[in-house]
Each structure stands twice: as C-alpha cells, then as structure tokens.
Amino acid sequence: MLIDSHCHLNYKGLVENQAAVLERARLSGVELMLNIATRESEWDAVLATAIREPDVWATVGIHPHEADEHPHIDTAKLVDRAAHPRIVGIGETGLDYYYDHSDRDRQQTSFRAHIAAARETQLPLIVHTRDAEDDTLAILRDEMGKGAFPGVIHCFTASGAFADAAMEIGFYISISGIVTFRNAKDLQETAKRLPADRILIETDSPFLAPVPHRGKPCEPGYVADTARFLANLRGETIEELEANTTANFRKLFAKTAS
C-alpha cells in the first residue's frame, strides 16, 4: 500500500472529477492522501474533502507564491485552524525565488510564522523551496534553535548537500514524479542514497505527472508509477519501498493515527 504525501485534490484538473480521481487512486493501491492547502480561500474546501473522505487528510498553510496576498495569516490563525482533527500538517510554506511571485521578505516572514505554528502544534512543516536553498536552510536552522519542530522538504529538487543538511536537522525528504524524468540525473543520484527511514513519496498532483503519464494532469494514483521507478533506482523491492515510505509518513504525520 502507498501513501501520496502531497497532492492538491481541490485544484483545477482534479476537483472537477474528484470522486473518480479518488477511486482510481484506491484501485492503484493508494491507502491515504494528504490534501495540501496553499491559500486561505481554499482552506474550507481542502478540509471538507478530508472530512468527507476517510482516506484523505488535510493541511493548513500559505504557499510562498501567495505570501503577498496573505499578510494577515499569522501563527495564531494557523494554530487555531490546525486544531481540527483532520488537519495534520502546517503548509505548504517556504521560499520560491525562481518565480518571485511574492516579495522575498514577505515570503520569509510567512515562512517563519508557519514554523512557529509547527513548533507550537508539533505538526509537521511542509516546505517548498526553489532556487532558495541558502535562505531556506538558514531560516530552518535559526528557527530550530528556538525549539524543535518536525518537517519534510516536499517535491525535492534541491542539491544533495541540501538534502543532507535537511536530514541533519531531522527533516524527511519527499520524492515526486520528477525523479522519473530523463534529465533528473542529479535528483536520481540523491534519491538513490536517501536513508530508508527518511524518504517519502508524493505526486504534487495535478502537477508533474511521472513517466509514462507526462503531459497529462497528475493524479494521486500515479504515485504507484513513481514508486516502481524509485524502488528500481534504489535496488529495493516495491514492497520494501511501500513499507518504508508508509511507515515514515505515519511516524511524521502521527496525527493520522487518531
């Protein structure tokens, strides 16, 4: 059985046929999906899906692209929302200097507010980072010095050195369908050597469909294709990879056991 540790079931491309998408995921062996929030306007819908579907859980957070539009979302608001029994993580949050859709200072302020919420609730922080390795790591290290918090680097595409540094502070690394892309050689080398007890797997659907689904909207069910590729890459059986990634998710997102 597999867990899709990061998907956007309420995004265009999935929400229109959400019931069918969920059924295809289940038929592909996906036992649980984590539905990720990225802006305040979708919090209610993301949570409603998790309330309605027993194998779907939810998070609360503001994507770095949305930081400029959400200056009012502070730690207290995140903590208040995270009290709901179906919300099991904080994010996604982080820094994106590739697109710079939001001011970098505003992204950093939002990121730190999310970290404080993760520290207070002890729910995992779901981190997005793109072209911002140095600042992401500096903030994580600085904030970890104020008190520990769990977390994961989602849809990992950063350097191997960044992966090592993130794991040194206790984070998990989540691998998406990008690992199946022909030009993802550096990512494949990193994914190959990740410790078995620190790896998660995700789709980030409806984005980044793995081979052989390139060009289509991604779905949680496609996590099975990424898992097969990743198991072969790491020299593991698919059963070993499934067992390890599921156990890691359950340990990190401990609230899903309630």
N, C-alpha and C positions, 0 to 999 in steps of 0.2 A: 504494500500500500504506500501511496505517495501523499505528500503534503505540498500544496502550492503556497509557499510562504509569502507571496506578494502578488496580488492581482487587483484589478480595478473593475469590478463587476458592474459598477454603475456608470462606466464611461460609454460614450457612443461607440458602437461596434460590438458591444456585449449586452448592454442594458435592454436593447430592443427585443432580444430573444433570450433573455436571461435564464428562463426555465430550461430551454433546450441546451444552452451552454452548460448549465449545471449538470444536466442529465448526461451529456457527453463526457464531462469530466469524471463523473462517478463511474461510467462504463469503462473509462480508461484507467481506473484504479486509484483515483484521487479521493482520499478519505476526508480531507479537510482543506479549506481555502481561507486565506486571510485577505479580507477585503480592505484595501488601503484608502484612507482619506487624504485629500490634497488641498481642499479649500473648505471654508466654513459652510458655504451654500450646499455642499453635498453631505455634510455630516449626518443629517437626519436620514437621508436615503441609504447611505452606506450602513448605518446602524439598523435600519429597517430590514434590509436584506439579511443581516446576521440574526435578527430576532426571528425572522420568518423561516430561515433555513438552518437546521441544527448542525450542519457540517460547514457553516460559514461563520467566521468571526470578524471583528471589525477593529479599526484603529481610529484615533483622532489626531489630526495634525494639519499643518500648513506646509505645502511644498515650497522650496525656495523661490520658484518662479512666481509664487503668489504673495511673497512677503510684503511687497509694497502696498498691496490691497488689504492687508490684514494687520495694521499696526496695533489694533485693539485686542488681538489674541495674545494674551499673556499666560504666564504659568498657572495662575489661579483658574482661568477658564478651561485650560487643558485638563488640569487636575479634577475639576468639577465634572467635566464630561467623562473622564476616564473611570469614574466611579461606577458606571453602568457595567453590569456583569458580563455583557457581550463585547465590551471593548477591552482588548488585551495588549495593546501596544500604543506608543506615542510616535506619531509621524504619519507620512514621511516628512522628514525635515532635512536640513543640511545646507550645502553650498553648491551653487551652479554658476561657475564663472565662464562657461562655454557660451551660453546664451545671454547671460546677464539681463534676464527679464526683470529682475528687481535689483535695486541698489545693493551693493555688496555689504555696506554697513547694516542695512536693514535685514539682509539675509542672516548676518552674524548675530544680530540681536534676537531675531526669531529663533535661530538655532539654539542659542543659549537658554531661551525661555522654555523650549522643548526639553532640553537636557535637564533643567531644573525640575520639570514635571516628571521626567523619567526617574530622577533621583528621589523625588518625594513619594511617588507611587510604587517605585521599583518595577514598573512595567518596562519592557524593552524599548529602546530608542531605535527607530528605523531610519537609517542615514542614507541620504542621496548625496553623492559627491561627484562632480565632474569638473575637470581642469582646476581643481581647488584642493589638491592633496595637502599642501603645506598648511594652509589655514584650517582645513578640517581637522587634521591631526593635532595642530597646536591648540585648538579650542577643546577638543576631546580630552587631551592631556591636562589642560588647565582646569577644566571642569571636573575631571576625575579626581584631581587633587582636593576638591571641595567636598568630596563624598562619592562613593562608588555608585554606578548605575549600569544595568545590563544593556546590550545593544547588538545590532547587526549592521554591516555595510551591505546594503541591498544592491542587486544588479551590478555586481562587482566588475569594474573595468579598469581599475587603477593599477599601479605598479605592484610588482611582487614585494618590494620593500614596504609599500604602504600596507599590504596585507599582513606582513609580519608585524609591523608596528601596531596595527589594529588588534591583532590577536594578543599581543603583549599586554594590552590594557584590558583584555578579557572579552573582546568582541568576536562575534561569529562573522563568517563570510558567506554571502548568498550568491549563487551562480545562476544566471539566466540563460536563455537560448542563444545569447551572443556567443557562448562558448562553442557552439556548433558551426559558426561562420568560418569560412575558409581562411579569412585574413586575421583571425583572432589567435595567432600563434602565441603571443606573449601571455594572453589570458589562459590559454590552454596549458602552458607551462606552469603557471601559478596554480590553476585548478588541480593539476596532476599531483601537486605536492602538499595540498592543504591537509592538515590532520583530520582524520576521520571523525573526530569529536568536535570539529569546529565548522563544518560545512552544512549549508542549507541549499535548497533548490527552489527556484521560482520561475514564473513566466513573465511577470510585469505586464500581463495581458491588459488591454488589447494590442500592446506594442511588442516588437522584437520576436516575432514568430520564429521558432527554430527550424533548421533544415529537418524535414523536407517541406515545410509549410511557408517558406519565405514568400512574401508578397500578399499573404492573407492576414486578416485580423487574428491576432494570437488569442488563444483560449486556455483556461486552466488545464484542460485535458492534454495540452501539448507538453506539459511538464514531463510526461512519460517519454517523449522523444528526447528531451534534454537529458533525462536520467539515463537512458540507454547509452547515449553518446558519452556521458560523463563516466559511467561505470567502465566502459571500454577504455576510455582515456586513462583512467586510474588503475586499470588492471584488476578491477573488482567485479564480482557478480552483481547483477542488477538487484538481487535480493539483499546483498550486503549494503549497497548504496541506499536502497529504500529504507532498510532498518536503521542505518546510521543517521540519515537526514531526518527521518521521522522522530527518532529519539532526541536528536539535537533540538528540533523545533519544540518538542514537548518540554524539554528542560528549560529552554529560553523563554518560551511563552507559557509559563507554568499555569497561568490563569485559565488556559483552555482545559485544564483537568477538572475544573469546578463544574 
